[in-house]
Amino acid sequence: MRLDVVTIFPEYLEPLNVSLVGKARARGQLDVHVHDLRGWAYDRHNTVDDTPYGGGPGMVMKTGPWGDALDQTLADGYEGGAHGPVLVVPTPSGRPFTQELAVELSERPWLIFTPARYEGIDRRVVDEYATRMPVYEVSIGDYVLAGGEAAVLVVTEAVARLLPGVLGNAESHRDDSFAPGAMANLLEGPVYTKPPEWRGRGIPDVLLSGHHGKIARWRRDEAFRRTAAHRPDLIERCDPAAFDKKDREI
Ligand SMILES: NC(=S)c1ccno1
């Protein structure tokens, strides 16, 4: 997978050099290119924004630099281009970024991120590139950040960990919160590791029983309990049939 990020704060994307994403880049599983938008600002002040038409507070990011930056990024081409790139626009007015969407994006060969600052990007930029590729306007939450770069880090990590071979144990994301399957729409339950006792706190006996069926049922019940407590809105989306099937498996 190739990722391109066009931003006025390239240094904000430094975390893409470390941990899981950094290792995936080092192994050649991820090809990341970060571009400074100001490289396409041709006036002597490197201006990338201007006042909004219709008035109002703040500034709007200009079409010119974005158009030139995206055209040059696309001109780079990419062998995975047979399926083509998609534009990923982090914005509080986007569709919720979910595990399901992470899976969808992980199946694309090329993601181009356009994190905005100020009041956002002139709408004509998205309208222009929507004629040439799929556009995903996504929100990582119902809050407003100073810019979209933090969202790029979040989306990139959620997508990268789903790429084949990136997670050490291919099974790791099978039981992720929100992963497809019987645990879909359930939050992960509590996890424990050594030592068996810490400050007078032990481990649930079932986890020491060695009975895989009982352990699986306990984990599922704990996930259900946690979801009911923290995200009751997800409970109604659980598939009871999957639970029945899960019980039969156990
Ligand atoms: N909630 C998101 S994705 C965002 C981007 C910029 N500000 O908030």
The ligand as a MOL file (V3000), in Angstrom:
LIG
                    3D

  0  0  0     0  0            999 V3000
M  V30 BEGIN CTAB
M  V30 COUNTS 8 8 0 0 0
M  V30 BEGIN ATOM
M  V30 1 N -12.9720 15.1070 13.8560 0
M  V30 2 C -12.0630 15.2760 12.8450 0
M  V30 3 S -11.6800 14.0300 11.8270 0
M  V30 4 C -11.4190 16.5690 12.6480 0
M  V30 5 C -10.5590 16.9320 11.6380 0
M  V30 6 C -10.2490 18.2550 11.9040 0
M  V30 7 N -10.8960 18.6220 13.0120 0
M  V30 8 O -11.6220 17.5900 13.4950 0
M  V30 END ATOM
M  V30 BEGIN BOND
M  V30 1 1 1 2
M  V30 2 2 2 3
M  V30 3 1 2 4
M  V30 4 2 4 5
M  V30 5 1 4 8
M  V30 6 1 5 6
M  V30 7 2 6 7
M  V30 8 1 7 8
M  V30 END BOND
M  V30 END CTAB
M  END
